[in-house]
Amino acid sequence: MKSKAHIRYKTKDGAIVPGVTTVLNLLAKPALVPWANRMGLQGIDTSKYVDDKADIGTLAHAMITDKLTGKETDTTDYSKNQIDLAENSCLSFWEWEKDHKIESVEFVERPLVSEAYRFGGTQDIFCRIAGKKNLIDLKTGKGGFYPEHGYQVAALKQLLIENSYNVDVVRVLNIPRAEDESFNEKICTEKSLLVWLEIFRCCLKIYNLKKEID
């Protein structure tokens, strides 16, 4: 399957709640406007471009998490170019892993729900490195750490804590697809995570308030 199946997050009382990504879609992304303009001037269809890059990212995620859990990745629906670029992302991840040996994998791609704040999210990788429990969020692209990445991982950490998992380290790894993209690692501080979680909660409040408008 090219794209991940849409996950419906539900609380114990059966209520459907929004996912982290859905909530954060409320935020403006000003950098996208000049980017879209540049792409248009070059005659590039941004919708097709984004879909293609999203497919590569989805496949790279699958290749990494499948290998961590001993599975074979189905690449049937992907083009050779997409497979090659996804494999590039995987190579950068495994190069990183040589110096950050994953001792054990708790789980990958696991959906969790917050009963307290009533939202859901899916963890990319939760594992043990150097005796510490690590939440690893994978990104594919040109590199760099964006504010919304912080809001996202703070919410994901909250989900783990609420579901009785201890979290020692939170990492965001940008795994490049091509030579003009760069590898980037961000280890998040506790202070930043607390601020980012509060920002996420504000976004969640706005999301819920907007649903009450007739």
DAJO-V397062 format. One record per pair of residues at least 12 apart in sequence whose ideal C-beta (glycine too) atoms are under 7 Angstrom apart, sorted by the first residue. I is the first residue (numbers start at 1). J is the second residue. Records with the same first field share a line. If there is no record, write none. Layout:
I->J + J
//
This chain:
1->77
2->55 + 58 + 77 + 78
3->58
4->58
7->19 + 111 + 122
9->111 + 113 + 120
10->113
11->113 + 115 + 118
12->115
17->113 + 118 + 119 + 120
18->119 + 207
19->119 + 120 + 121
20->119 + 121 + 152 + 155 + 156
23->119 + 200 + 203 + 204 + 207
24->148 + 151 + 152 + 203
26->203 + 206 + 207
27->148 + 203
55->78 + 82
56->82 + 85 + 86 + 140 + 177
57->140
59->75 + 78 + 82 + 83 + 86
60->86 + 89 + 90 + 140 + 175
61->124 + 138
63->86 + 90
64->90 + 93 + 138
65->108 + 109 + 124 + 125
68->105 + 108 + 125
69->105 + 108
85->177 + 178
88->176 + 177 + 178
89->140 + 175 + 176 + 177
92->175 + 176 + 183
93->173 + 175
96->173 + 183
100->129
101->129
102->127 + 129
103->128 + 129
104->127 + 128
105->127
106->126 + 127 + 128
107->126
108->124 + 125
109->122 + 124
110->122 + 123
112->159 + 160 + 163
114->158 + 159 + 162
115->162
116->162
117->201 + 204
119->155 + 204
121->155 + 156 + 159
123->135 + 156 + 160
124->136 + 137 + 138
126->160 + 165
132->168 + 169
133->166 + 167 + 168
134->168 + 169 + 171
135->153 + 156 + 157 + 160 + 167 + 170
136->171 + 173
137->152 + 153 + 156 + 172
138->173 + 175
139->172 + 173 + 174
140->175 + 177
141->174 + 181
142->181
143->174 + 176 + 181 + 182 + 183 + 184
144->174 + 184
145->172 + 184 + 186
149->172
150->188 + 192 + 196
151->196 + 199 + 200
153->170 + 172 + 188
154->193 + 196 + 197 + 200
155->197 + 200
157->170 + 193
158->197
169->187
170->188 + 193
171->185 + 186 + 187
172->186
173->185
//
